[in-house]
Amino acid sequence: MGQLRMTVMFVCSFYKLKKDKSLPIERSDPIMESGFMRLSVLFASLLCLPFFANADLKQYVASLEESQWRVSGNNPVMCRLEHDIPSYGKAVFTSIAGKNHNLNFTLDMWVKPDQVTQAKLMSMAPAWRPGVVSKEITELTYQKYFSGEVPRNAAWSMLAELESGMQPTFYYADWYNQSNKIAVGLSAVNFRRQYAQFKSCLASLLPYSFEDIAFTVLTYESGGTELTRYAKAQINKVQEYLAYDQNVDLVLIDAYTDSYGGRSANERVSVQRADSVKELFVASGIPQSRIHTMGHGERRHVASNKTIDERARNRRVVIRISKPL
């Protein structure tokens, strides 16, 4: 049995090399001329087939002809880079406006995970770059019924690997059959030109996000509808953002005054201030039906009215903007 085991190991090695054509064996080799060894080769070859078969690894990656990258919806509030993965779904890189550089990656699967699944993200060389060493980018967990997401730093690493011609690839066990392995690759073919456009979009993103404008307080000069200089800058930011993203569900505008002057006069002033702000939103393309205004007059002060500064704090319009869930 020991001799047979060694023979099997030897022939397995020979079979693999012979299959790969990397080690030619001459027919005059005395070992291969032995009748016993010929039978051993046949027997051991059958034993070795399962070890070198790759049927349990199912690969999804775009071919040279299929590989396409595209930028979509790019504007100063969002940049998006997409890549279709045939028979699987698509890969999506997204960055949104904000103070900090951010990058999100989503592996948008047609069939979502049926259970929590551990996965490994590797940078692999494509078939036409033999000898290039692969490396691990990160390990991650797919949540049940959700598309796969990657941490920010790993997403930037994926872009860097793609730019260098590598193929970021996700490896995980099929959630319907753990013995089957899945490999999902992002092809670098036709990537660089679209990536240049994506980077250009990143450079033009606004330095503030929707969260930065969703709650805004405007202050006014005394006795009218004239905004303070700071408030004008604030409303300009809101208008600029909404010029590119009008996906607004509701705008609530509440106007208040100080207690200087008559109560009824202050009520009218607060209504005028609310209406003037509403006109700015309508001019930005927001439907009037989604804008609700209310003039509160002297009610609901946030400070006493004893000093000039305190009265200035009470002369305000509060804007609250919400988006669909």
Secondary structure, 3 states (H helix, E strand, C coil): CHHHHHHHHHHHHHHHHHHHCCCCCCCCCHHHHCHHHHHHHHHHHHHHHHHHCCCCEEEECCCCCCCCEEECCCECCEEEEEEEECCCEEEEEEEECCCCCCCEEEEEECCCCCCCEEEEEEEECCCCCCCCCCEEEEEEEECCCCCEEECHHHHHHHHHHHHCCCEEEEEEEECCEEEEEEEEECCCCCCHHHHHHHHHHHHCCCCCCHHHHCEEEEEECCCCCCECHHHHHHHHHHHHHHHHCCCCCEEEEEEECCCCCCHHHHHHHHHHHHHHHHHHHHHCCCCHHHEEEEECCCCCCCCCCCCHHHHHHHCEEEEEEECCC
